[in-house]
């Protein structure tokens, strides 16, 4: 057991082996895992979101897996409110806790809370939305980068909703994003040591792991799972890699082979963004798969 309460955060890219790594660490520490994946929270989503198996869930107690009905409005702030107290209780009772997941915003919300941002003028929001409908995201993206050339450090520039939200705030507050999103936040774990960890694979190996995992998901019934969810496809929770591409196939827009290729490509793109996020936003220590067992061994509790 560590001398100071320690929060271990096992994050980084999808398909890197976070779940197995977090389980081995939690077992060594004799503690629980708190989920930090924004899609594994949903009850009805399983294969496409790589939810831990029943065996993995039995190996270590997990909090925040499959507890939300898909139709429920759920976000990072809600997740933080529910699981911050549970995490602090684990730290107090067991001396450590393990957060596991690749959704950086969920991790930041739990550790530091959410930005206290104002409501945007409805007329401004309507005007920006009208421009988006008429001309697409490119003119709005150009306007945002004119107002703040470093906007890409704070928002995903390939996400129209995030771009429009950032543009609204820049215009209304007349400030760059670093001043809007970069305010000092509360630290809800001040007396706790925090270690940000990731499993480090060479990029080509990570991408091959992603391709193989998608193939394994198909074998496990991914297409049938997505077909069962197709009537609910407009729900926000289903705007997710692994489902949206198959919905295109079910609509007759693309072949099944093309849908699966797109899932692999989009998952690789997502993994790249996760690596960038965890490098830019957290002081992440990257550990090789071979080095993980040695890292865990340092914390093994005596029986």
N, C-alpha and C positions, 0 to 999 in steps of 0.2 A: 504493500500500500504506500502511496506517495505521502510525504510528510505534510504537504499543503494540499487542500482540496484542489483537484485538477479536473478541468473539463477538456476532454479529448474530442476534437472535431475531425471526423474522417470524411473528407469531401473530395472534390475534384471531378474528373470527367466520368460520364456514363461508361459502363462496361469495363471499368478499370479494376473491379474486384473489391469495391468498397464494403459490400455487405459481409462477405466472408472475413475481410480484414477487421471490420468493426466487431464482429462476433468473437473472433479470437482474442481481441483486446479486452472486450467486456468480460469474457470468461476469466482471463488472467487477473482482472481487477475485481472480479466478483461484483459487478454492477450491471446496470440496465442500459439499453440503447433507446435514444429518443430520435424518431424519424425526422429528417430534414429534406424530404423529397416532396415536392408540391403535388405530385400526382398519386403517390402511394397512399395518400390520406384517404382516397375515395374507395368506398366499399366495393363498387362494381368494377373497378379497373384492376386488372391482374397481370395478364401476360405481357401486354405492350409496355407497361410501366415497370417491368422487372420486379414486381412485389416479392419480398422474401417468401420462400416456400414454407409450408407448415413445419417441416423439419427445422428450418432455420429459426422460425418463430418460437419453437419449443426449446431450442438450444440456449437462447438468452431471451429474457423478457424484453419485448419491444413496446414502446409507447408511440401512439400516433400513426398506426398502420390500419387502414381500412375502417376508420371510425366515422367517416362523413358520407352520407348519401350523395350521389352524384348531382342531384338537383339543388343541393344546398349551396348558398353563396358562401364561399370560404376563401380566405386570403392569408397573407403572411402575418398581418397584425392579429387576426383571430388565432392563428396557430401559436404565435408567441404568447398571447394571453393565457391560452390553455396549458401550454407545456413549459413555460418559464418556471412556474412554481414546482412542477414535478421535477424539473432538472435541478433546481435548488435544493429540493428535499433529498434527492439522490446524493448530491454533494455533501449534504449535512450528515446523512445516515451512513453512507458507504464510502465517503471520502473522494469519490470520483464519479463521473458520468461520461457516456459516450454519445455524441451526436453523430448521426450518419445520414448523408445525403448530399446531392449535388446542387440543390437550389440555394444559391448564395443569399438571395433576399430573405429567405426564411431564417437562415443562420443569423444574418445581421439584425433582423427584427427581434429575434429571441434575445440576442446579446445586448443590443443597444436601443431597442424600440424603433418605431417608425418616425420618419420625418414629419414634423408638425407643419403641414403645408396648407395654405388657404384655399377656400373655394374659388374657382375661377369664374369670372364674369360670364354669364350664360351667352351674352351676345358675342363675346370674343370666341367662345367655344364653338358657337354655331357658325361663325364666319370661317374659322379654320376648317371645320368639318365640311362646309360647303365647298371650299377650295380643294379639299382632298377628293371629294366626290367628282368635282369637275375636271381636275387636272392631275390627280394622283399624288403620290407622296413626294416626288422629286422636287417640285418648287418649294414645298414646306421644309424639306430637309435642307435645301439651299438657304432658306431664310434662317433656319435654326443655326446653321454653321456660320452664317454671317454675324449673328448675334453672339455666338459663342463657338469659336473654332475648335475648342476642346470638348465639345458636347459628347463625342464618342467615348470619353472617359467615364461618363455618368449614365448614359442611356444606350440601349441597343439601337443603332441607326437603321437596322433592317426590320424594326418593329414599328409599323405605322402608328399604333396607339401610343407607344412610348414617345415617339417623335412629336406627335401632336400635343401630348401632355407637357413635354419639356418646352415646346414652343409657347404654349399658353402661359406657362409660368415665367418664362424669360420676358415675354411681352408685358404681362401684367405687373410683375415685380420689378422690371427694369434692372435685372441682375443677371450675371452669368450663372450657369448651373453649379459651378464650384461653390458659389455663395449660397445657392438655394439648397443643394443637396449635401453640401460639405460642412454644414454646421456641426459644432461639437454635440454629440449625442450622449445620453445617459449611459453609464456602464452598469448594467444590472449584476455584474459578477466581479466587482472591484477587488474582493479579497480572494479571488480564485485564480489559480494559474491556468492559462488557456493555451493549448497546443493545437495548431492547425496542421493537419496531416493529409497527405495524398499519396496514392500509389503511382509510382513513376514508371510508365512504359515508354519506350521509343515510339514515336508517332506512328510508324508503319505497323508496329505490333498492336498498338491500341486500335487502329483502324481495322486490322484483321480480326481482332476480338469482337469489334462491333459487327462486322459482317457475319461472323460465325454465330453471334448471339441472335441476330435477326433470323438466320436460318433455323436456329433452335426454337425460337418463338413460333415460327411457322409450323414446325413439327409438333409443338405443344398445343396448337389450336388457335393461333393468333387470328386467322381469317374468320373463323367462326365467332370468336369473341367480338371482333369488330362488327360483324354482321348483326349480332344481337343488339349492339349499341347504336346501329345505324339510324333507327327512328329518333334517337336523342341527339343526333349529330350537331345540332345547333347550340347545344350547351357549351359553356365556356370550358368546362373541364375536359371536353373531348376535342378541343382545338390543340391537339397534342400529336407529336410525331409518333407514328405507328398506327394511329387511327385515321387522321385526315387523308393520308395517302390511299388507304383502303376505301374510304368513303368515296374518293374520286373514282376508284375502280368500280364500286357498286353502282355509281351513277352512270357508268358507261363511258367515262371520259378517257380512261387509260386502261391498259391491260394489267392483269395481275402481276406479270413479270416486271412491268414498268413501275407499278406501285411498290413492289418490294425493293427494287433498285432505288427508288426515291426515299424509302424509309432508311436504307443504309446511308445514302448520301446526306440526308437531313440529320441523321443521328451523328454522323462524323462532323458535320458543321456545328452541331450543338456541343459536342465534346470539345471542339476547338474553342468555342466561346466560354465554356466552363473553365478550361485551363487558364485562359486570359483573365477571367473574373477572379479566380482563386489566387492568381499571381498578383493582380493589381490591388485587390481589396483586402487580402489577408496575408499575414506572414507565414505562408505555407511551407512546411518542411516536406519535401518529396522523398519518399523512401521506395527503393526498388522492391519488387515482389520477393526477391530472394532475401532481402534485408529485413522484411517485415517480421518474420518469426523471431529474429534476434532482438528487434525493437520490443516486441511484446514480452519476451522472456524477462526483461528487466522489471516488469510490473507484476509478474506472476505472484499470486498470494499463496501463502502456505496453507495447506489444508488442515 
